[in-house]
Amino acid sequence: LMYHYVSLPPADANIYRLDLSVAPTLFAQHLDRMLAEGYTTISLYQLYDNLVSGAPLPEKPVILTFDDGYRDVYDNAFPLLRERNMTATLFVVTDFIDEQRPEYLTWDMTREMLAYGLSIESHGRNHVSLKNKDNDYLTWQALGSLETIQYELGVRPRFVSYPAGEYDQATIDLFKSANYWAGFTTIQGATHHSDDLFQLHRVRIRGTTEPDELIRLLELDW
């Protein structure tokens, strides 16, 4: 599943912010409904081990991902996940954290979530498209975000979510050579063993996605 904001949108929000903002009360309903239906949150590392070596997974696994690294994930989503002993993955934009932009996470917040058991992975350095870029630029994005996360958190990111879902074969080749293990797109769908590890699909969750619709999406034969 692909989330972005977990907060009520501001009064002047544009159409994109409105679409991507899930109210905290609705997010709590999502979590409770998934638990009631028997779903278990897993990490990308568990998924990778399953896809590569067949390591077992729970009967109804689900992965929660949050793109961009907004502060409301720490303020609103993290407490709800922790209360329910659930996990998630955050794809963070490292330059935005370094610049201390107020709507984004701080490194201290990410350290706290990492210590609890959430995963922190790469969403590039500055949320610029990775399509039609030369190798020097892609290296700056792939290694720059990797080295920053490794320096700040002491862990090496192994997964990338392509900013705005934009990438091409050169992007894939460069991230592979930088020892990333998999890449996530914004293409709608579930993940299968036959999938290209660097073009994995997700299901976009919107501010209008009610719990019934969430379960319907999870149960679709993608």
C-alpha positions in Angstrom: 0.0 0.0 0.0 1.2 3.5 -0.8 0.4 6.4 1.6 1.7 9.9 1.6 0.1 12.3 4.2 -1.7 11.2 7.4 -3.3 14.4 8.4 -6.2 16.7 7.5 -5.3 18.9 4.5 -4.9 22.6 5.1 -7.6 25.0 3.9 -5.6 26.1 0.9 -4.7 22.5 -0.1 -4.5 21.8 -3.9 -6.1 18.8 -5.5 -3.0 16.6 -5.1 -2.7 17.3 -1.4 -6.5 16.7 -0.9 -6.2 13.4 -2.8 -3.1 12.2 -0.9 -4.2 13.2 2.7 -5.6 10.4 4.8 -7.2 11.7 8.0 -5.7 10.1 11.2 -9.1 8.8 12.2 -9.5 7.1 8.8 -5.9 5.7 9.0 -6.7 4.2 12.4 -9.8 2.6 10.8 -7.6 1.2 8.0 -5.3 -0.4 10.5 -8.1 -1.9 12.6 -9.9 -3.2 9.6 -6.7 -4.9 8.2 -6.1 -6.5 11.6 -9.7 -7.7 11.8 -9.5 -9.2 8.4 -6.3 -11.2 9.4 -3.7 -9.1 7.7 -0.1 -8.9 9.1 2.2 -6.0 8.3 5.6 -7.1 7.0 8.8 -5.3 6.0 10.3 -5.0 2.6 13.1 -7.2 3.8 10.6 -10.0 4.5 9.1 -9.5 1.0 12.5 -9.5 -0.6 13.5 -12.8 1.2 10.3 -14.4 0.0 10.7 -13.3 -3.6 14.3 -14.2 -3.8 14.6 -17.4 -1.7 11.0 -18.4 -0.9 11.2 -17.5 2.8 7.8 -17.9 4.4 5.4 -15.1 5.0 2.2 -14.7 7.1 -1.0 -15.9 5.5 -2.2 -12.4 4.6 0.9 -10.2 4.4 0.6 -6.4 3.7 3.2 -3.7 3.4 2.5 -0.1 4.4 4.8 2.4 2.6 4.9 6.1 3.1 6.4 8.3 0.4 8.2 11.6 0.8 8.8 11.5 4.6 6.2 14.0 5.9 6.3 15.0 9.5 2.7 13.9 10.0 3.7 10.3 9.6 5.7 10.7 12.8 3.0 12.8 14.6 -0.1 10.8 13.5 0.7 7.5 11.8 3.6 6.3 14.0 1.7 6.3 17.3 -1.2 4.4 15.7 1.2 1.8 14.3 3.0 1.4 17.6 -0.2 1.0 19.6 -1.1 -1.9 17.3 2.4 -3.4 17.0 2.4 -2.9 13.3 5.3 -2.0 11.0 5.8 0.2 7.9 8.4 1.5 5.5 9.2 5.2 5.0 10.8 6.4 1.7 12.4 9.7 2.6 13.8 12.6 0.6 17.1 13.1 2.3 17.9 16.7 1.2 14.5 17.9 2.5 15.4 16.4 6.0 18.9 18.0 5.8 17.3 21.3 5.0 15.0 21.0 8.0 11.9 21.8 6.0 9.1 22.1 8.6 6.6 19.8 6.9 9.2 17.0 6.7 10.7 14.6 9.3 13.8 15.3 11.2 16.6 12.8 11.6 15.8 12.4 15.3 12.3 11.4 14.3 13.5 8.9 11.8 16.0 7.5 14.4 13.1 7.0 16.9 11.0 5.2 14.3 13.9 3.1 13.1 14.6 2.0 16.7 11.0 0.9 17.1 11.3 -1.2 14.0 10.1 0.8 11.0 12.3 0.8 7.9 13.8 4.0 6.4 14.6 3.7 2.6 15.4 6.0 -0.3 13.1 8.4 -2.2 16.1 10.2 -3.8 17.7 13.4 -2.7 15.3 16.1 -3.8 12.2 14.5 -5.3 13.2 15.2 -8.9 12.3 12.8 -11.7 14.9 10.0 -12.3 13.8 9.6 -15.9 16.0 10.7 -18.9 19.0 11.5 -16.6 22.7 10.8 -17.2 24.7 8.4 -15.0 26.4 11.1 -13.1 23.1 12.6 -12.0 21.6 9.2 -11.1 24.8 8.3 -9.1 24.4 11.6 -7.2 20.8 10.6 -6.4 21.4 6.9 -5.6 24.6 7.2 -3.6 23.9 10.6 -2.1 20.6 9.5 -0.5 22.2 6.1 0.5 25.2 7.7 2.1 23.1 10.3 4.0 20.8 7.6 5.4 23.8 5.5 6.3 25.5 8.4 8.0 22.5 9.6 9.9 20.9 6.3 10.9 23.7 3.7 10.7 21.7 1.5 8.3 22.2 1.1 4.5 19.0 1.5 2.5 18.3 -1.3 0.1 15.1 -0.1 -1.5 14.1 2.9 -3.6 10.8 4.4 -4.4 11.1 6.4 -7.7 10.1 10.1 -7.1 6.7 10.7 -8.9 7.0 7.1 -10.2 9.3 8.3 -13.0 12.2 6.1 -14.0 13.7 4.3 -17.0 16.1 1.4 -17.7 19.1 3.6 -16.9 17.6 4.4 -13.5 17.2 0.7 -12.8 20.7 -0.2 -14.0 22.3 2.6 -11.8 20.4 1.7 -8.6 21.2 -2.0 -9.2 24.9 -1.1 -9.5 24.7 0.9 -6.3 23.6 -2.4 -4.6 20.0 -1.5 -4.1 17.9 -4.7 -4.0 14.6 -3.5 -5.4 12.6 -0.4 -6.7 9.0 0.6 -6.2 6.8 2.3 -8.7 3.5 4.1 -8.5 2.0 1.5 -10.9 -1.2 0.1 -9.4 -1.1 -3.6 -8.4 0.1 -6.3 -6.1 3.6 -7.9 -6.0 4.1 -11.3 -7.6 7.1 -13.7 -7.8 7.3 -13.1 -11.6 7.7 -9.3 -11.2 10.9 -7.4 -12.0 12.3 -6.5 -8.6 13.0 -2.9 -9.8 9.5 -2.4 -11.1 7.4 -3.5 -8.1 3.8 -2.3 -8.0 1.8 -0.7 -5.1 -1.8 0.3 -4.4 -2.3 4.0 -3.9 -4.4 4.9 -0.9 -6.3 8.2 -1.2 -8.0 10.4 1.3 -11.3 9.0 0.1 -10.4 5.3 0.6 -12.8 3.9 3.1 -12.0 0.7 5.0 -14.3 -1.4 2.8 -12.6 -0.1 -0.3 -9.2 -0.8 1.2 -10.1 -4.4 1.8 -11.6 -4.7 -1.7 -8.3 -3.4 -3.1 -6.3 -5.8 -1.0 -8.4 -8.8 -2.2 -8.4 -8.0 -5.9 -6.7 -10.5 -8.2 -4.2 -7.9 -9.5 
